C-alpha cells in the first residue's frame, strides 16, 4: 500500500475552523486526522501541504517513522504550526492502519484499558455567547442535569495580568454561586487561560480554595515554567496546564520543575497520538494524572478518545458541550455520554468519518483574534452534539 494524496479540508466551526487532514492510498483506504490551530488555520494547512511532498509514495503503515522523519527534517521543530501539522498527519496514518487491519487505533497503541472515560463540560457558560441562562449558577445546572460530574469555565472575564478589587470579588462570587447551585459532589475546574501575573494568580488560587476546585488551570502565561512552579508552591489548590507545550521535552521540564499537578497536552498540537502517549507515560513517572486539552473538532475528539482507552493515568476528557448545528452533517461519529462518561468507539481506525460534501457547505471563515472583542452568539440550532443518557 502506498500514499497517493494528502490534503486538508477546512470547516467553519463558529469559534474556529477545523483543519482536517485527509490521506489517500492506492488501496482505496483513506485516513483523517485533525490539525486545528485556532486563528492560524491557513498557516497549518500550508504546512500540511508542504509535508505532503515527502509522504506521497510512502508506506502509510510506518506511522512513527514518518512522524519522526518529518520532525527531524523540520529545522523549526517546536512551533505550534509544525507540531500540529504532524499531529494531523500522524493521526490520519493511524486511521489508515486501523482500517486496513480492521481494528480500532487503540489496539495498535497497546489495547483498551477502559470502555468509557469520565468527561467534564466546557463551553456552557453565558460568557461564551450561549443563549438562555444569564448567570453562571443557572447555566452550570444544564451540564449537571445532562449527567456531567464536572464543569469548567473561566470566571475572570477579559483580565490581563492584574484584576481590580471589584473584578476579583465578582469572580469569587460567581464561583461561590456555582458551587452552591451544583452542590458539593460536582467537580469545579477553574480556567485562567494564562492571563494572570504571579501575585494575582497566587491570591486567586488561595481565595478559591474554599470551593474545593479539582484544579486551577493555566493561572499564568505558559512562557515561564519557574513562575508556574512558584504559583503551584504557594497555592493550596491543584494547578493544571500544558495545552501550549508542544512536545515531551517541554513536559520533561515541567516534571523537573514540579510545575503542574495535572498535565494537559493536546493531541492536535504535540505531534500526534504516539507523542501524546509518551507524554502521558512521562506524567505517570511523576504520579500525575492527565486531562488532555480537547476543545477542537470531532476528529480531535476521536483522537483523544483512542488515547483515553489506552493511557492508564488518563483522568478526564474535556468535552465542548455546545457545538455548531452542522457538526452531525459534517462527520459521522459515535458520541454517547452516559452517567457523565463518554463511550470509546470500537470501529476500525479512529472511529470517525468526514462527509466531504457536507463539509464543503461550511468553508473557511476568517476569525479575528479573540482579544478583538466578544465572540458573536452561537448559530441558531447549536447545542450538545452527543447523545446524553
Legacy VTK file of the C-alpha trace (Angstrom):
# vtk DataFile Version 3.0
C-alpha trace
ASCII
DATASET POLYDATA
POINTS 389 float
0.000 0.000 0.000
1.284 3.480 -0.899
0.141 7.017 -0.135
-1.222 8.722 -3.243
-2.519 12.062 -1.963
-2.574 14.320 1.091
-4.734 17.410 1.507
-6.626 19.473 4.062
-10.320 20.275 4.385
-11.088 23.405 6.428
-14.548 23.625 8.003
-16.121 26.680 9.644
-16.967 25.797 13.235
-18.045 29.224 14.571
-15.342 29.944 17.136
-12.608 28.447 14.929
-12.184 26.449 11.734
-11.476 22.738 11.916
-8.423 21.738 9.870
-8.951 18.128 8.792
-6.088 16.232 7.149
-7.052 13.543 4.633
-4.567 10.984 3.294
-5.496 8.632 0.475
-3.845 5.393 -0.678
-3.709 3.205 -3.764
-5.649 0.541 -1.840
-8.726 2.759 -1.689
-8.337 3.235 2.071
-8.152 6.773 3.399
-7.453 8.231 6.816
-8.262 11.515 8.534
-6.674 13.473 11.357
-7.089 16.931 12.865
-4.512 19.734 12.879
-6.649 22.674 14.028
-4.756 25.741 15.249
-7.233 28.418 16.260
-6.903 31.560 14.108
-3.890 30.104 12.301
-5.811 27.582 10.211
-4.443 28.660 6.829
-0.858 28.514 8.098
-1.142 24.956 9.382
-2.938 23.896 6.197
0.000 25.126 4.123
2.429 23.288 6.419
0.496 20.057 5.889
0.626 20.515 2.112
4.392 21.086 2.180
4.947 17.928 4.209
2.757 16.016 1.773
5.513 16.152 -0.818
7.537 13.777 1.362
4.662 11.390 2.075
3.346 10.665 -1.416
4.639 7.257 -2.470
5.436 6.176 1.101
4.112 3.173 3.037
1.395 4.531 5.402
1.993 1.760 7.952
5.335 3.297 9.016
3.485 5.774 11.233
6.026 6.689 13.904
8.935 6.576 11.450
7.201 9.164 9.264
6.349 11.413 12.223
9.952 11.316 13.474
11.368 11.918 9.988
9.091 14.894 9.346
10.039 16.402 12.700
13.760 15.728 12.209
13.736 17.405 8.811
11.833 20.449 10.110
14.542 22.929 11.107
11.987 24.905 13.191
10.626 21.979 15.162
8.845 23.182 18.263
6.310 25.702 16.964
2.592 25.006 17.085
2.216 25.089 13.282
4.781 22.362 12.627
3.753 20.191 15.568
0.040 20.469 14.704
0.659 19.601 11.064
2.494 16.467 12.216
-0.372 15.683 14.611
-2.981 15.685 11.880
-0.819 13.649 9.504
0.179 11.091 12.140
-3.431 10.578 13.207
-4.534 10.062 9.594
-1.830 7.392 9.192
-3.048 5.580 12.323
-6.582 5.802 10.914
-5.449 4.129 7.663
-3.592 1.392 9.509
-6.526 0.654 11.816
-8.964 0.473 8.908
-6.625 -1.742 6.869
-6.235 -4.169 9.778
-9.875 -3.936 10.834
-9.142 -2.721 14.381
-9.580 0.483 16.401
-6.428 2.571 16.753
-6.327 1.803 20.470
-5.450 -1.811 19.589
-2.356 -0.510 17.781
-1.356 1.581 20.813
-1.426 -1.225 23.374
-5.045 -2.255 23.774
-8.034 -0.998 25.704
-7.863 -0.351 29.455
-11.404 1.043 29.745
-14.667 1.244 27.802
-15.660 4.742 28.930
-13.863 7.796 30.286
-15.132 10.482 32.718
-15.920 13.718 30.882
-16.165 17.302 32.026
-18.236 20.009 30.370
-16.726 23.119 28.871
-18.394 25.802 26.726
-21.589 26.017 28.753
-21.423 29.456 30.392
-23.260 32.674 29.440
-19.873 34.396 28.966
-19.232 32.119 25.980
-22.130 33.547 23.992
-24.586 30.746 24.718
-28.181 31.930 24.743
-30.575 31.320 27.600
-29.056 31.313 31.073
-27.946 34.703 32.374
-25.856 33.661 35.394
-23.065 31.134 35.841
-25.047 29.319 38.516
-28.099 28.932 36.291
-26.015 27.825 33.315
-23.995 25.297 35.342
-27.126 23.315 36.132
-27.513 22.378 32.457
-24.449 20.123 32.149
-25.128 18.677 35.598
-28.683 17.769 34.557
-27.202 16.081 31.478
-25.088 13.853 33.694
-21.740 15.623 33.838
-19.986 15.293 37.169
-17.509 18.083 36.439
-17.699 21.537 34.812
-15.011 24.013 33.720
-15.189 27.706 32.966
-13.200 30.956 33.056
-14.679 33.366 35.619
-12.057 36.097 35.084
-13.589 37.979 32.149
-11.001 39.643 29.922
-8.399 40.197 32.667
-4.761 40.595 31.701
-2.137 40.292 34.436
-3.962 42.327 37.088
-7.581 42.473 38.246
-9.284 45.252 40.137
-10.639 44.524 43.590
-14.179 44.595 42.165
-13.231 42.153 39.383
-11.658 39.749 41.855
-14.681 39.975 44.118
-17.069 39.283 41.222
-15.076 36.253 40.054
-15.036 34.746 43.551
-18.759 35.445 43.936
-19.513 33.658 40.650
-17.529 30.604 41.737
-19.357 30.568 45.080
-22.719 30.760 43.277
-21.843 27.819 41.026
-20.708 25.716 43.992
-23.991 26.385 45.798
-26.010 25.621 42.665
-24.371 22.305 41.731
-23.772 21.001 45.250
-20.753 19.520 46.964
-20.211 16.467 44.741
-19.744 18.108 41.330
-16.125 18.908 40.460
-15.355 22.550 39.622
-12.461 23.246 37.250
-11.347 26.893 37.158
-9.794 28.147 33.910
-7.280 31.008 33.908
-6.307 30.994 30.196
-2.782 32.051 31.167
-3.761 35.670 31.811
-2.736 36.485 35.394
0.543 37.698 36.826
2.159 35.845 39.705
0.736 37.786 42.699
-2.774 37.827 41.226
-2.637 34.122 40.438
-1.439 33.303 43.951
-4.154 35.454 45.533
-6.874 33.911 43.372
-5.533 30.401 43.951
-5.759 30.895 47.696
-9.180 32.534 47.642
-10.842 29.811 45.574
-9.600 27.020 47.833
-12.751 27.139 49.984
-14.794 25.973 46.971
-12.620 22.849 46.582
-11.898 23.047 42.853
-10.380 19.999 41.218
-7.770 22.303 39.691
-6.885 25.856 38.673
-5.861 25.753 35.001
-3.175 27.928 33.387
-3.088 30.604 36.101
-0.117 32.407 34.487
1.185 32.679 30.905
2.892 29.446 29.813
6.189 31.084 28.871
7.897 30.871 32.283
7.799 27.420 33.886
9.599 28.627 37.024
6.804 31.141 37.706
4.214 28.407 37.202
6.078 26.253 39.711
6.074 29.132 42.213
2.295 29.555 41.832
1.903 25.839 42.487
4.119 26.014 45.571
2.180 28.970 47.022
-1.388 27.787 46.295
-3.422 25.231 48.275
-5.269 24.081 45.129
-4.005 21.791 42.369
-2.544 23.540 39.312
-3.190 22.301 35.759
-1.747 23.229 32.381
0.110 22.084 29.321
-2.073 22.844 26.303
0.603 25.239 24.972
3.561 22.886 25.368
4.256 21.056 22.133
6.380 18.001 22.894
7.762 15.641 25.519
10.846 17.806 26.090
8.828 20.705 27.497
6.842 18.302 29.647
10.115 16.868 30.922
10.942 20.434 32.059
7.526 20.600 33.749
8.335 17.402 35.624
11.785 18.582 36.728
10.372 21.925 37.925
7.389 20.292 39.683
5.261 22.945 37.992
1.938 21.131 37.437
-0.302 18.735 39.325
-2.468 17.968 36.270
-0.911 17.634 32.808
-2.987 18.766 29.808
-1.252 18.041 26.492
-3.300 18.446 23.303
-3.087 15.602 20.762
-3.732 18.079 17.926
-0.611 20.078 18.887
2.027 17.764 20.359
2.822 15.777 17.220
0.232 13.010 17.347
-1.014 10.057 19.323
2.346 8.365 19.888
3.848 11.594 21.265
0.807 12.100 23.494
1.185 8.583 24.853
4.877 9.265 25.557
3.963 12.448 27.450
1.362 10.546 29.478
3.968 7.924 30.364
6.275 10.710 31.499
3.441 12.091 33.654
2.935 8.625 35.101
6.559 8.565 36.298
5.691 11.680 38.337
2.389 10.162 39.524
0.478 12.871 37.694
-2.954 12.447 36.045
-3.539 13.681 32.510
-6.688 15.531 31.441
-5.897 16.430 27.823
-6.837 19.745 26.280
-9.658 18.810 23.883
-11.691 21.793 22.625
-11.048 21.100 18.953
-13.277 19.370 16.430
-14.795 15.906 16.122
-11.671 14.296 14.687
-9.531 15.674 17.516
-12.093 14.297 19.949
-11.861 10.879 18.295
-8.061 11.003 18.505
-8.272 11.806 22.216
-10.799 9.036 22.861
-8.461 6.439 21.347
-5.799 7.570 23.804
-8.301 7.534 26.664
-8.781 3.831 26.001
-5.071 3.105 26.410
-3.468 5.579 28.843
-3.718 4.360 32.458
-3.441 7.827 34.058
-5.986 9.434 31.701
-8.380 11.016 34.207
-10.833 13.312 32.360
-11.975 14.003 28.806
-12.604 17.672 28.095
-15.931 17.925 26.262
-17.099 21.041 24.453
-20.762 20.827 25.392
-22.089 23.156 22.680
-21.105 22.862 19.038
-22.281 24.060 15.639
-25.575 22.599 14.401
-23.884 21.217 11.269
-21.425 19.004 13.180
-23.663 15.979 12.642
-23.799 16.719 8.904
-20.037 17.058 8.514
-18.961 13.940 10.412
-20.252 10.526 11.337
-19.167 9.730 14.869
-20.197 7.649 17.848
-20.855 10.141 20.638
-22.611 8.763 23.697
-22.418 10.346 27.148
-23.783 8.069 29.836
-23.700 8.935 33.546
-21.062 11.574 32.856
-18.758 9.276 30.874
-18.039 9.243 27.135
-18.062 5.866 25.418
-14.945 4.927 23.441
-15.820 3.819 19.878
-14.842 0.338 18.687
-14.992 0.971 14.919
-11.824 0.372 12.887
-9.426 3.306 12.779
-10.252 6.441 14.745
-13.990 5.748 14.662
-14.982 8.979 12.884
-15.651 9.762 9.218
-15.780 13.063 7.346
-18.634 13.783 4.929
-16.811 15.972 2.411
-19.896 17.115 0.524
-21.367 18.495 3.743
-18.033 19.962 4.825
-17.870 21.917 1.567
-21.081 23.716 2.589
-19.205 25.293 5.529
-15.956 26.658 4.083
-13.234 28.606 5.884
-14.343 31.821 7.608
-11.704 34.217 8.954
-11.817 34.513 12.758
-10.305 37.682 14.268
-8.041 37.292 17.300
-10.052 36.666 20.461
-8.997 39.916 22.139
-10.538 41.994 19.332
-13.923 41.668 21.006
-16.539 39.310 22.366
-17.480 36.290 20.336
-20.792 36.510 18.476
-23.675 34.338 19.680
-23.602 30.748 18.538
-25.599 29.953 15.363
-29.251 29.103 15.785
-29.681 25.417 16.472
-26.317 24.999 18.229
-26.400 22.554 21.083
-24.954 19.343 22.515
-23.528 17.123 19.782
-23.598 13.919 21.798
-26.383 11.662 22.981
-26.857 12.057 26.745
-28.289 9.091 28.571
LINES 1 390
389 0 1 2 3 4 5 6 7 8 9 10 11 12 13 14 15 16 17 18 19 20 21 22 23 24 25 26 27 28 29 30 31 32 33 34 35 36 37 38 39 40 41 42 43 44 45 46 47 48 49 50 51 52 53 54 55 56 57 58 59 60 61 62 63 64 65 66 67 68 69 70 71 72 73 74 75 76 77 78 79 80 81 82 83 84 85 86 87 88 89 90 91 92 93 94 95 96 97 98 99 100 101 102 103 104 105 106 107 108 109 110 111 112 113 114 115 116 117 118 119 120 121 122 123 124 125 126 127 128 129 130 131 132 133 134 135 136 137 138 139 140 141 142 143 144 145 146 147 148 149 150 151 152 153 154 155 156 157 158 159 160 161 162 163 164 165 166 167 168 169 170 171 172 173 174 175 176 177 178 179 180 181 182 183 184 185 186 187 188 189 190 191 192 193 194 195 196 197 198 199 200 201 202 203 204 205 206 207 208 209 210 211 212 213 214 215 216 217 218 219 220 221 222 223 224 225 226 227 228 229 230 231 232 233 234 235 236 237 238 239 240 241 242 243 244 245 246 247 248 249 250 251 252 253 254 255 256 257 258 259 260 261 262 263 264 265 266 267 268 269 270 271 272 273 274 275 276 277 278 279 280 281 282 283 284 285 286 287 288 289 290 291 292 293 294 295 296 297 298 299 300 301 302 303 304 305 306 307 308 309 310 311 312 313 314 315 316 317 318 319 320 321 322 323 324 325 326 327 328 329 330 331 332 333 334 335 336 337 338 339 340 341 342 343 344 345 346 347 348 349 350 351 352 353 354 355 356 357 358 359 360 361 362 363 364 365 366 367 368 369 370 371 372 373 374 375 376 377 378 379 380 381 382 383 384 385 386 387 388
